[in-house]
Amino acid sequence: MSDLPRTPRRTAARRPRRGTQTVEFAVVAPVLFFAFLGLIEVGRGLMVSELLNHAAHIGARKAVIQKSTSSSTADVTSAVNTFLSSAGVSGATTRVYVNDSEADANTAQQNDEVAVVVNIPVSSVTWVPGGSFLKNRSLYGRFLLRRE
């Protein structure tokens, strides 16, 4: 009997584990998907924040450049909205401050500080369906210049 070849027995460690890759993927995929989606949302938020800063710069420049007729807050708002709509962003609110108090842009005198603040709710710019966990928050851009 000792001359007979021994056949290897299947043990629990050698048994094929069918479906393990599927289960591992089912556990890991949602985590990776939400991390990737969060990364896209953060990038979108930063992009919109920079657009708002640039729009505030355009509005502040419009408010401080001295012309024969002064620029009003309506002109500033129009310039900001034109820029933002060309960038695909809508629903922003523009406020003009002269020497730290909200006022019409045409009331600014020479060397007065004119600040333009542009706000937009996060829910207006998010790409996540159903809103974001920051849906009650706002993004804003602010720029301050002196009247020439």
C-alpha positions in Angstrom: 0.0 0.0 0.0 2.8 2.4 0.5 3.7 2.2 -3.2 0.5 3.9 -4.3 0.7 7.6 -5.2 -1.0 9.9 -2.8 -3.6 12.2 -4.1 -3.7 15.6 -2.6 -6.7 16.4 -0.6 -8.5 19.6 -1.1 -8.3 21.7 2.0 -10.3 24.8 2.9 -7.4 27.1 2.0 -7.1 25.6 -1.6 -10.8 25.7 -2.4 -11.5 28.2 -5.1 -13.2 31.3 -3.6 -15.7 32.3 -6.3 -17.3 35.7 -5.9 -14.8 37.3 -3.5 -13.7 39.8 -6.1 -17.3 40.8 -6.6 -17.9 41.3 -2.9 -14.7 43.3 -2.5 -15.7 45.5 -5.4 -19.2 46.0 -4.0 -17.7 47.2 -0.7 -14.9 49.4 -2.1 -16.7 50.9 -5.2 -19.2 53.1 -3.4 -16.4 54.6 -1.2 -14.3 55.3 -4.2 -17.3 56.7 -6.2 -18.2 59.1 -3.4 -14.6 60.2 -2.9 -14.3 60.9 -6.6 -17.6 62.8 -6.7 -16.5 64.8 -3.6 -13.3 65.7 -5.4 -15.2 66.9 -8.4 -17.5 69.0 -6.2 -14.6 70.6 -4.3 -12.9 71.4 -7.6 -16.2 72.9 -8.9 -16.5 75.0 -5.7 -13.0 76.4 -6.1 -13.6 77.2 -9.8 -16.8 79.1 -9.0 -15.1 80.9 -6.1 -12.4 82.1 -8.5 -15.0 83.1 -11.1 -16.8 85.2 -8.4 -13.5 86.9 -7.4 -12.9 87.8 -11.0 -16.4 89.0 -11.4 -16.1 91.2 -8.3 -12.8 92.6 -9.8 -14.6 93.4 -13.0 -17.5 95.1 -11.1 -15.1 97.0 -8.8 -13.2 98.2 -11.9 -16.4 99.4 -13.5 -17.3 101.3 -10.3 -14.0 103.1 -9.8 -13.0 104.2 -13.3 -13.9 107.9 -13.6 -15.8 108.8 -16.7 -17.9 111.7 -17.7 -20.9 109.9 -16.1 -20.3 107.8 -13.0 -21.1 104.1 -12.9 -24.1 103.2 -10.8 -24.6 100.0 -8.9 -26.9 98.8 -11.7 -23.9 99.2 -14.2 -21.7 97.2 -11.8 -24.3 94.5 -11.4 -24.8 94.3 -15.1 -21.0 93.9 -15.7 -20.8 91.2 -13.1 -23.8 89.3 -14.4 -22.5 89.6 -18.0 -19.2 88.0 -17.0 -20.8 85.3 -14.9 -23.4 84.4 -17.6 -20.6 84.0 -20.1 -18.9 81.6 -17.7 -22.1 79.6 -17.2 -23.0 80.8 -13.7 -26.3 82.5 -12.9 -28.2 83.5 -9.8 -25.5 85.7 -8.2 -26.2 88.6 -5.9 -24.0 91.7 -6.2 -23.5 94.3 -3.5 -21.4 97.5 -3.7 -19.9 99.1 -0.6 -18.4 102.6 -0.5 -16.1 103.1 2.5 -17.4 100.0 4.2 -21.1 100.9 4.0 -23.5 99.6 1.4 -24.2 102.5 -1.1 -24.7 103.2 -4.8 -21.4 103.1 -6.7 -21.9 106.6 -8.1 -21.8 108.2 -4.6 -18.1 107.3 -4.3 -15.7 110.3 -4.4 -12.1 110.3 -5.4 -9.9 108.1 -3.2 -13.0 106.4 -1.6 -12.7 102.6 -1.2 -15.2 100.7 -3.4 -15.7 97.1 -2.6 -17.8 94.7 -4.7 -19.1 91.5 -3.1 -20.7 88.8 -5.3 -22.6 85.9 -3.5 -24.1 82.8 -4.9 -25.8 79.9 -3.1 -23.9 76.6 -3.3 -27.1 74.9 -4.4 -27.0 77.1 -7.6 -23.6 75.8 -8.7 -23.4 72.2 -7.5 -23.3 69.3 -9.9 -24.5 66.8 -7.3 -28.1 65.8 -7.9 -30.3 66.8 -5.0 -27.9 69.4 -3.7 -24.9 69.2 -1.6 -24.2 68.9 2.1 -23.4 72.6 1.9 -26.7 73.6 0.2 -27.5 76.2 2.9 -24.1 77.9 2.4 -22.9 80.5 -0.1 -19.8 81.1 -2.1 -18.6 84.7 -2.5 -16.0 86.8 -4.2 -14.8 90.2 -3.0 -12.6 92.9 -4.5 -11.7 96.3 -3.3 -10.4 99.3 -5.3 -10.0 103.0 -4.7 -11.9 105.5 -6.9 -9.7 107.3 -9.3 
